[in-house]
Every structure is written in C-alpha cells, then in structure tokens.
C-alpha cells in the first residue's frame, strides 16, 4: 500500500500548534513573522501562509492588521455570582481589558426584554451594544437593556474614556447596588456579523449568556445577553 504523505503546510501547522499547546508561546504573544517562520522551518512563505491560515480557521491564532499574528488561547471565566466589573476581572487574569461601544439606541423592547425587565409595552429601553476585548482579542459581543426613563442618565455619559459600563452606572447612580439574579446559557452557531466582530471562522460555536440583574431593593435594573467565543470562555459557579 502506498504511503500517504501529509502536505508540508499541514506538517508545519502541526509543529506550530504543538508549540502553542506546550506553552512555548505565551498567551496573546506575537508569533514570528512569515519570513522568520519560513527560515526557521526551511519552507517557503506560501507554505507558512497556508499553515497560519489553518491555525486562524481553527481559532488558535488571530490577526491584527499591520501587526501580525497572535496566540488566541485566552480563557476568561464567566462567573454567575460575581459582581465585579468586566475590566477588573480581566485585569485579575493578567490581561489588558478594553470595551468598545458599537451602538447606543433607545428602542422598542422585544417581548423577551419586556418579560425579563417587567416592563409595560408602552415603555422604551436603552440598548447598548458592546464589543469586549482581552489583550486586543475580541471575546464577546454584548447587548444590555435598561429602562429608558429610569436610567436615562446613561445616554448622557457614554463618552467616558476608556469606556466602562460599570463606571458609568457608578457615576450616574452612586447608590445603586447591582446583583445578578439569573443567568441562562445557550450554545449557538455564530452569525456572519458575530464571526466578523469576534475575528473567528464562520459557523464557529459561541456561548450565549443571558443575565438578569436587580438592585438592592429587588427592582429590575439590567437584562442582557453576551455572545462569547466558545474558545475563550469558561463558566465559574461559586457555591459558597
């Protein structure tokens, strides 16, 4: 029987992946350039480009335009009971957090939002669409909804730099204490929009976490859903 030989780019893909999995490269570390990899493994740049493309398709690396390729094996724990801000959690993990406000609108709420926030159908809500990063790797697209009348000051403070929803709420409502009261998880397939925003292949798995929060008096504050790259999120449950 004739022995089947793997293509050179597959062999190179496996070699680089082995280096990633053995922690030869640190999380979010920049990979060597195409020229450096070609020289290191004694192959041409086309072979390197094919191997890197496969690594990107599999979600092991991501590309920053004009800067190169980076390791994407970041794991961010999503805590069901944690009340800390996104930024503080990412900093605690040793990563650099960033949140980008994609859009902010006052809209008619969907039935899902109405039911979860206990709203009248006549009321409108603030819809914030956020893209969250860890070390420049986009890890989640989040939609947050607030009663547009009660929390109207949010709209007037969206120019905060760096953007932080947690700090905006603290600034506008310093006596407000928010706690999660429920979280529902669902496994989905990424849409074209989410794949583009999260820099991952089409039809990749994503984890949706829909969370409802109340204030210290038991009033509904926020309802929202975050769509995470499945390869960057792990669920943490605090039982005590």
Secondary structure, DSSP 8 states (H G I E B T S, - for coil): -------HHHHHHHHHHHHHHTTSS-TT-B---HHHHHHHHT--HHHHHHHHHHHHHTTSEEEETTTEEEE----EEEESS--S-HHHHHHHTT--EEEEEEEEEEEE--HHHHHHHT--TT-EEEEEEEEEEETTEEEEEEEEEEETTTTGGGGGGTT-SS--HHHHHHHH-TT---EEEEEEEEEEE--HHHHHHTT--TT-EEEEEEEEEE-TTS-EEEEEEEEEETTSEEEE----
